[in-house]
Amino acid sequence: MKKITVLIVDDSAFMRKLLKDFLTEDPNILIVGTARNGADAIKKVKELKPDVVTLDVEMPIMDGIDALKVMMEECPTAVIMLSSTTQEGTESTLAAMQLGAFDFIAKPSGAISLDLHKIKSELISKVLCAGTANIAKLHMPQNDCERKPAVVESSSETVQQKFLTHKHIPYKTGSEKKLIVIGTSTGGPRALQTVLSMLPASINAPILVVQHMPPGFTKSLSQRLDTLSAIQVKEAEDGEILKKGTAYIAPGGYHLKVKKLGMSLAVSIDQTDQQNGHRPSVDTLFESVSEIENYEKIAVIMTGMGMDGANGLIQLKKTGLTMAIAESQETSIVFGMPKAAIATGCINKVVDVEQIASVINSYC
């Protein structure tokens, strides 16, 4: 196996050494250089052509965001941002994801982290995954826009679809009671923007979303997506009643579930144990929704590492009417979670991310 080459960018010599020590523990990773600021990083990316760059957000001379803009324009590379969990840090990180960063890692205790060992395994796994990323997909421009009414194809016949389920499982009865559940991870913020911004405010279902993110980031993500979507997008709050036309994003560090509250459905969030290393977990959400009777469900698995959501999808299919959609390999930043979902045999359609909203809308 060819080693994945990495450039480490941080203004702190201590941090550069610590990150280098962590990454060199994996025999498949080779550190080819370090840089002290954004300007130095751009020069070395052009010179060394690394597979992956770890990039600090806050640096003198040129910060990580400005450096990322130049890199993605002049020498597109898989970039992992290292960010603090301050309000400014979370907003900068989301801006970086929009500009084409592969993923990010939250520093455990601010800008100078002496307890970075807590994220060592996450750092190594994300670097290994970034080393195989399709850079062209990261570099696809994503234009921000003001909130506007969504224009969505209403007929599924206009959408290019690939049918995978050979068991003819029914998933539509004409019921007015519907739930939409979405799971995603690496590459998810941009995929969610594409999908949620194309859904009409009149959509006939609440939407529950699990995006793998640490605490502190999901509120900023929700607020950002809300400004770009016709539907309402918010961070889920325990006990609130689910409303049609609203997307509820699981708070970082909490599982998102659904519970019955009288004649209505409500949000339930908790900090029970991680499921397969995740909290929030897509499996947890899907399994919770599988227990809700007399509702049609539309389940979507999009770009992400690993296989979170696959087991929950099996449970959804076993217990009720579920239309299951997976994002295609062609548009997934990481074709891990969709691939695992497809392997279950429970997926009805595989479509590009730009088509997911049309498919959802045709069943709502």
Long-range contacts (C-beta under 8 A, 24 or more apart in sequence): 1-28, 3-27, 3-28, 3-29, 3-30, 4-28, 4-29, 4-30, 4-51, 4-52, 4-127, 4-128, 4-130, 4-131, 5-30, 5-31, 5-32, 5-48, 5-49, 5-50, 5-51, 5-52, 6-30, 6-31, 6-32, 6-50, 6-51, 6-52, 6-53, 6-54, 6-127, 7-31, 7-32, 7-33, 7-34, 7-35, 7-41, 7-44, 7-45, 7-48, 7-50, 7-52, 7-53, 7-54, 8-33, 8-34, 8-35, 8-53, 8-54, 9-34, 9-35, 9-36, 9-37, 9-38, 9-40, 9-41, 9-53, 9-54, 9-55, 9-56, 9-59, 9-64, 9-67, 10-34, 10-36, 10-54, 10-56, 10-59, 10-82, 11-36, 11-37, 11-56, 11-58, 11-59, 11-60, 12-56, 12-112, 14-112, 15-56, 15-112, 15-113, 15-116, 18-116, 19-54, 19-116, 19-123, 22-116, 22-117, 22-120, 22-123, 22-124, 23-123, 23-124, 23-127, 25-120, 25-124, 26-124, 26-127, 26-128, 28-128, 29-124, 29-127, 29-128, 37-61, 37-62, 37-67, 38-62, 38-63, 38-64, 38-66, 38-67, 38-70, 39-67, 41-67, 41-71, 42-67, 42-70, 42-71, 42-74, 42-75, 45-71, 45-75, 45-77, 46-74, 46-75, 49-75, 50-77, 51-77, 51-78, 51-130, 51-131, 52-77, 52-78, 52-79, 52-80, 52-102, 52-127, 52-130, 52-131, 53-77, 53-78, 53-79, 53-80, 54-79, 54-80, 54-82, 54-123, 54-127, 55-79, 55-80, 55-81, 55-82, 55-101, 56-81, 56-82, 57-81, 57-82, 57-83, 57-84, 57-89, 57-92, 57-93, 57-96, 58-84, 58-89, 58-92, 58-111, 64-92, 64-96, 65-92, 65-95, 65-96, 65-99, 68-96, 68-99, 68-100, 68-101, 69-99, 72-99, 72-100, 72-138, 72-139, 76-100, 76-135, 76-136, 76-138, 76-139, 77-135, 78-102, 78-130, 78-131, 78-133, 78-135, 78-138, 79-130, 80-104, 80-105, 80-123, 80-126, 80-127, 80-130, 81-105, 82-107, 83-107, 84-110, 84-111, 85-110, 85-214, 85-215, 85-216, 85-217, 86-110, 87-220, 90-216, 90-217, 90-219, 90-220, 91-220, 93-217, 94-189, 94-217, 94-220, 94-221, 94-224, 97-189, 97-190, 98-142, 98-144, 98-189, 98-190, 98-193, 100-138, 100-139, 100-140, 101-138, 102-126, 102-130, 102-133, 102-138, 102-186, 102-187, 102-333, 103-129, 103-130, 103-186, 103-187, 106-214, 106-216, 106-217, 125-305, 126-186, 126-305, 129-186, 129-305, 129-334, 129-336, 133-333, 133-334, 134-333, 137-187, 137-331, 137-332, 137-333, 138-333, 142-190, 142-193, 142-194, 144-228, 145-197, 145-228, 146-227, 146-228, 147-227, 147-228, 147-229, 147-230, 148-230, 149-200, 149-201, 149-230, 150-197, 150-198, 150-199, 150-200, 150-201, 150-229, 150-230, 150-231, 150-357, 151-198, 152-198, 152-199, 152-200, 152-357, 152-358, 152-361, 153-358, 153-361, 153-362, 154-361, 154-362, 155-362, 156-358, 156-359, 156-362, 156-363, 158-358, 159-351, 159-355, 159-358, 159-359, 159-362, 160-351, 160-352, 160-355, 161-349, 161-350, 161-351, 161-355, 161-359, 162-328, 162-349, 162-350, 162-351, 163-348, 163-349, 164-326, 164-342, 164-345, 164-347, 164-348, 164-349, 164-350, 165-324, 165-345, 165-346, 165-347, 165-348, 166-345, 167-345, 169-317, 169-322, 170-321, 171-296, 171-321, 171-322, 171-323, 171-324, 171-348, 171-363, 172-296, 172-321, 172-323, 172-363, 173-296, 173-321, 175-294, 175-295, 175-296, 175-321, 176-204, 177-294, 177-295, 177-296, 178-204, 178-205, 178-295, 178-296, 178-297, 178-298, 178-363, 178-364, 179-205, 179-206, 179-208, 179-242, 179-258, 179-265, 179-289, 179-292, 179-295, 179-296, 179-297, 179-298, 180-205, 180-206, 180-207, 180-208, 180-297, 180-298, 180-300, 180-360, 180-364, 181-207, 181-208, 181-209, 181-285, 181-286, 181-289, 181-297, 181-298, 181-299, 181-300, 181-316, 182-207, 182-208, 182-209, 182-210, 182-299, 182-300, 182-301, 182-302, 183-209, 183-210, 183-282, 183-285, 183-286, 183-299, 183-300, 183-301, 183-302, 183-304, 183-308, 183-309, 183-312, 183-337, 184-209, 184-210, 184-211, 184-212, 184-282, 184-301, 184-302, 184-303, 184-304, 184-337, 185-211, 185-212, 185-303, 185-304, 185-305, 185-306, 185-308, 185-334, 185-336, 185-337, 186-212, 186-303, 186-304, 186-305, 186-333, 186-334, 186-336, 187-302, 187-303, 187-304, 187-332, 187-333, 187-334, 188-212, 188-302, 188-303, 188-304, 189-221, 190-333, 191-302, 191-303, 191-327, 191-331, 191-333, 191-353, 192-221, 192-225, 192-302, 193-225, 193-228, 194-353, 194-354, 194-356, 194-357, 195-300, 195-302, 195-353, 195-356, 195-357, 195-360, 196-225, 196-228, 196-229, 196-231, 196-233, 196-247, 196-357, 197-225, 197-228, 197-229, 197-230, 198-354, 198-357, 198-358, 199-229, 199-230, 199-231, 199-357, 199-360, 199-361, 200-230, 200-231, 200-361, 201-230, 201-231, 201-232, 201-245, 202-245, 203-231, 203-244, 203-245, 203-360, 203-361, 203-364, 204-244, 204-364, 205-244, 205-298, 205-364, 206-242, 206-243, 206-244, 206-245, 206-246, 206-247, 206-248, 206-265, 207-231, 207-246, 207-247, 207-248, 208-236, 208-242, 208-247, 208-248, 208-250, 208-256, 208-258, 208-285, 208-289, 209-247, 209-248, 209-249, 209-250, 209-256, 210-249, 210-250, 210-256, 210-280, 210-281, 210-282, 210-284, 210-285, 210-308, 211-249, 211-250, 211-280, 212-278, 212-280, 212-304, 212-308, 213-252, 214-252, 214-253, 215-251, 215-252, 215-253, 216-252, 217-252, 218-249, 218-250, 218-251, 218-252, 219-251, 221-249, 222-249, 225-249, 236-267, 236-269, 237-267, 237-269, 238-267, 238-268, 238-269, 238-270, 239-266, 239-267, 239-268, 240-266, 240-267, 241-265, 241-266, 242-266, 242-267, 250-280, 250-285, 251-280, 252-280, 253-279, 253-280, 254-279, 254-280, 255-279, 255-280, 255-281, 255-284, 255-285, 256-280, 256-284, 256-285, 256-288, 257-284, 257-285, 257-288, 258-285, 258-288, 258-289, 258-292, 259-288, 260-292, 265-292, 275-308, 276-306, 276-307, 276-308, 277-306, 278-308, 281-308, 282-308, 282-309, 282-312, 282-337, 283-308, 283-309, 283-310, 283-311, 283-312, 284-312, 285-312, 286-311, 286-312, 286-313, 286-315, 286-316, 287-311, 287-312, 287-315, 287-316, 289-316, 290-315, 290-316, 290-318, 290-319, 290-320, 291-319, 292-320, 293-320, 295-320, 295-321, 296-320, 296-321, 296-322, 296-323, 296-363, 297-321, 297-322, 297-323, 298-322, 298-323, 298-325, 298-360, 298-363, 298-364, 299-323, 299-324, 299-325, 300-324, 300-325, 300-326, 300-327, 300-356, 300-360, 301-325, 301-326, 301-327, 301-337, 301-338, 301-341, 301-347, 302-326, 302-327, 302-332, 302-337, 302-338, 302-353, 302-356, 303-327, 303-331, 303-332, 303-333, 303-334, 303-335, 303-337, 303-338, 303-353, 304-332, 304-334, 304-336, 304-337, 304-338, 305-334, 305-336, 305-337, 306-336, 306-337, 306-340, 307-336, 307-337, 307-340, 307-341, 308-337, 309-337, 309-340, 309-341, 310-337, 310-340, 310-341, 310-343, 310-344, 313-341, 313-344, 313-346, 313-347, 314-344, 314-346, 316-346, 317-346, 322-346, 323-348, 323-349, 323-363, 324-348, 324-349, 325-349, 325-350, 325-351, 325-356, 325-359, 325-360, 326-350, 327-351, 327-352, 327-353, 327-356, 328-352, 328-353
